[in-house]
């Protein structure tokens, strides 16, 4: 019996979901990971690559649909790589993430069989950070996220992960940039961050230029009252952050304290509207132990 090799096609029943939207199936004992396959699906898949211990495959057709499948609320799925679970019903998303968390803890040698408190978030507007990429195709400017497994940019007039305020800022900056095609190849992306309670949005433009040239990008923030801070991260010979306008910080209330996060730092949080108790708040399992994280119900 030979092992699976790239190009092979086969029918598989998806046993379970694993991290980042992969479905796990087995063929004669060999593990097969399939992108965007949902537990319960019967699929026809084509082997894309073979690694020691497992193979990766692409979904060619759905032969039987899982009861947990739904039409994606986002028109850019599956082309856009920004979300992994949009085609899964929301309650099933939460169950799947809990299962992944439990298995991850077990594999790490710290199994947890107790209750895991779940704090569901809304399916839209929960994300407070986003790195949008700039691209050019057929003479047109693109601003959005990348295709899954690719560097190609999917142009996103609106992203369901972001608040309406963040989407307005992104569209406004894109509109301003459209009038300057001389800059398209030099601007690599725009990082956005929003305070969990709303009211503060900061943008950091990633640009291949020196500080003197970067200062000219202040026009990208004009006419955007929701934008409370604008800066540029230069990625040339000398990497540095240049503040052009306002403040580079957003603030969050966490367990009675106010935290301040720079737009170029990483702060793990989500919109205050996405769960009771505010950003980054936690609950304690009934056992009294707070050692473990608990899953959120977002659509990543």
Phi, psi and omega in degrees: 000120180273156177283167178290143180228157179308135181103337177297143173240146181200161176264135185220144172260128182281121183281314185200166175265148176232181188305144173065036171077018177270142172259141181253129174227172178227142175232109183051043177088348181271132181284134178234124176259131184232124180295137174060027172263140187251140177309130183100341177297146163250121189232158164256124186232152177245128180293126180260324180204153180237127179238160176301117177096344180198166174229158177246143183221159175253145181281120180266321178201152176266118179271321173221132182271137173297148175297342182271358179283151175211162171293135181294136175288349180257127182288350184264359175274136010264004185297315180286138181267012185284337182232143181253342191236014185298334182270010179247135178304144189303313179301325178290328175302313183295316179297319181297316181294323177297318180296319179296318179298314180299317180293323179297318178295320179296316180293333179277359179086014180230065183298148179227114181256357181282181179293143173244115181286129181251130177247091184297144175253164175293160182278349178232146171073025183269341189273137180250000176225144176205138174250105181265137183260147176259136178217167178226131177218126179053041177076010181245144178282139177237141173220118181176211180253166183272153172298150179298127179070024185211163173262002178289136182267132174265117181292128185238099173300330177208137176246126182293341179290334189261155175291163178298324179297316179294321177297321178296319179296315180300315180295322180295317179292323177297317180298318179295322182287333180301329180280001181232069181299341177293343182260348190303318183282347184261342176263120186271332182179175177228121175265129179242142173220143182232142176296142182304327180274357184082170177097343177227124176227128180238139178242140174236117180272127179265115189223142176269079180200165179276174186298323181296315178291322182299328181298336181286351183278006180300337181296340181294341181260001183289140178074020180236082184297335180287344182276111184265352178202144179218130178218174178230132170258113180277138183238029177276216182299326178238117182274125180204163178252130180240118178278125181259331186198143173066213183248143177277004188250149163243158183240150179219141174267123181228114177050044176088354179249152176259121177255143179245127183238130177285147182299334180267001176265169177253123178231116183274112179201187178204171184302138179301330181288351186274349174198151176292146177098351175089182186292138172062012178286156183230162174244163179249127179303159184303332182290345182094352179275136176241031184287333193246147174287167175228148190286153173257167183256033181282177186254029180290000000 
